[in-house]
Amino acid sequence: MARILVTGAGGFIGRALCPVLAARGHRVIAGLRRGLSPGAAPIEGGEPRILGEIAPGRDWSGVLGDVDLVIHLAQRAHRRAAGQALAGEPEAAAALARGIARAGGRRLFYMSSIKAMGETTTPGRRFRAHDPPRPEDAYGRAKLASERALVEVAAETGLELVILRPPLVYGPGVGGNFRALVWLSASGLPLPFAALDNRRSLIFLDNLVDLVAAAALHPGAAGKVLLAADGTDLSTPALIRILAQGQDRVARLFALPDRVFAALRRLPGLGPVVSRLSLSLEVDDGQTRALLGWSPPIAAEAGLVATARAVAAR
């Protein structure tokens, strides 16, 4: 049994992770920036602890003395945070890491993002953990800068560091663009993606938290950068058809020429959304699976159908 603090425990991933860790016999401390909103469901499996802001220069004395391991999930969502808002994230993470080391904690597990590596992959080429990272937006650059700041602290203090770079995480309760895609897939509106032959790696929430629970204390994970994915990379039209199926609907798709998508990708505002829908981003997590002896417990199609049904039911 380990004493594990999960920062961002009230978020999409944190709420799913805490009960999984508790079921494995760990004492879980559910770290929150502030108290839960009135009427909000309690965090299953976790003992709530108000942490306040995770900020640059923060003094963590007296907060982490009973903690063996910190799983650091708290972060600003990339769709809402501008570059300036993300500027303090690396030093805030470094201050937390120094606090863990000073308090006698032995490991920090940092939830990064595949966006620290880049936005797209070419056909037949997947991101691998040893590839040189080339982030393209403020969020990806902030995640990479946070990783590097943590590596420096780990080298100085001897703190064990594990970094995980997942792709887009989906599951019941998902928000943002993926939730919008679920609605669109069953809307009956004709969607212009029929001819796309791209591939996207995703990871179902239950698969992600199972992986985190497996890696968090694994002795071989110390000092490693891990990648993760469901293992089934889908084209956009295949993804939309599965999401529609999960809502007992049939997706309506038609084809647009590649040159139209190329033009749309150059438009400010709309361009990044079109890029994610029309280009590839594939992840090779073979090293992670071999290191941990892990494989996703839930197939991608089952996870997507479950997500679509949950979104439709709300």
PyMOL commands that set and color helices and strands:
alter all, ss='L'
color gray80, all
select helices_A, chain A and resi 12-23+83-86+89-103+114-116+138-157+176-185+205-215+219-221+236-245+258-264+270-278+286-292+300-313
alter helices_A, ss='H'
color red, helices_A
select strands_A, chain A and resi 3-7+27-32+47-50+69-72+107-111+160-165+168-170+202-204+225-227
alter strands_A, ss='S'
color yellow, strands_A
deselect
rebuild
show_as cartoon
